Amino acid sequence: MLVGGNDKTINIYKFEGGKLSKQNSIVTDSPPRSIDLFNGKLLMGYKNGSISELDYAKAVKANPRARVIMTSHCDGEVWGVEVCHLDNGEVRMITSGDDNRILAYNPKL
């Protein structure tokens, strides 16, 4: 389970044997607003409009550093991120934000 908060962290929890245990915390530059896990990569959208990515395997280790892939979603916060496969096999990253826009990207994988 991935949980983001206004304290500028994303906490990673594991549910096992009926118990929830914290695995790690990722310190971020801005409060996270949206998180997507796809193909072993975390995609994170922040209050400052930035989007970053991080390998999930690195996220559960000490002091992970996410790579910023977009510095601003126009005029504000990133409210949603989603990665989807098209029928032709292509991948799209879809974002939404408080700038009242939905953007679709064709990422280089």
N, C-alpha and C positions, 0 to 999 in steps of 0.2 A: 504494500500500500504506500502511495506517495501522498504526502500532505504538505502544502505550502502555507505560509503564514505571513502576517505583517511584520514579523521579526526578521525578515529577509533570509529565511531558511526554508529548505525543502527537506523534510524528514522522511526517511525510508524505514518502513516497518515490515516485518515478516510475520505472517500468521502461521503458526505451526503447533500442533498438538493442543489446540484449543486456546493458545496464548498468543498475544500480540507482543512482539519484542522489537525494540528499535535497533536497526542495523547501522545507520549512519545519518549524518546531517550534511547538507550541502549549503554553504554560505553563499548568498547571492548579493548582487549590487542593488537590487530593488525587490520589493515584495512580489512573489510569484502570483500570477492570476490564472494560469492555465498550464496543464502538464499533459503530455501524451507519451506513451511508451510504445515504440514500434521497432521491430527487428533488432532488439537489444540496444536501442538508442532512446534517450530521453530528449524530448523537445519541450522547451519551457518558455512561456511567454510571461512578461513582467509588467508591472505597473508603469515603468518608465518607457514602455513601448518596444523594448528590445526582445529578441528571441535568441535563445542559445541552445546548443545541443551538447550531449555528454553520453559516452558509452555507459550503459547500465552497469557493466562489470567494474568500471572505474568509480561509479557513483557509490558503490557499497564499500569502497576502500577509504582510507584516511585522506583528508584534504583534497577532494576532487576539484578540478577546475573545468568549468564548462566553457565551450568555445562559442563566442557570440557570432551569429550568422546574419543578424539584421539589427541595426541600431535604433530604428524607430518605425513604428507602425503608423506613420503619418503624424497625427496630432495627439496621440495618447496611449492609453493602456491596451495591451493585448488581452482580450477576454477569452479567446478560444484558439486552440491549435489542434489540427487533426491531420493525419497522414492517411491517404487512401490510394488503393490500386484501381486503375481503370481497366476496362475489359480488354484493351489492347496490350496490357502489361505495363504501361507507364505508371509512374507514381506522381501524385500531386500532394503538396502541402497546402492546406486551407487554413486561413487565419481570419479572425474577426476582432474588432476593437471598438473603442468608444468614439472613433472617428466615423462611425456608421458605415463602414465598408467591410466587405468580405473579399479577401484577396486569395488568389490561387497561384501557386508557384510550381514550376517544373524544376525540382532540385536536381543538382548533379550528384549522383550517388557514388 
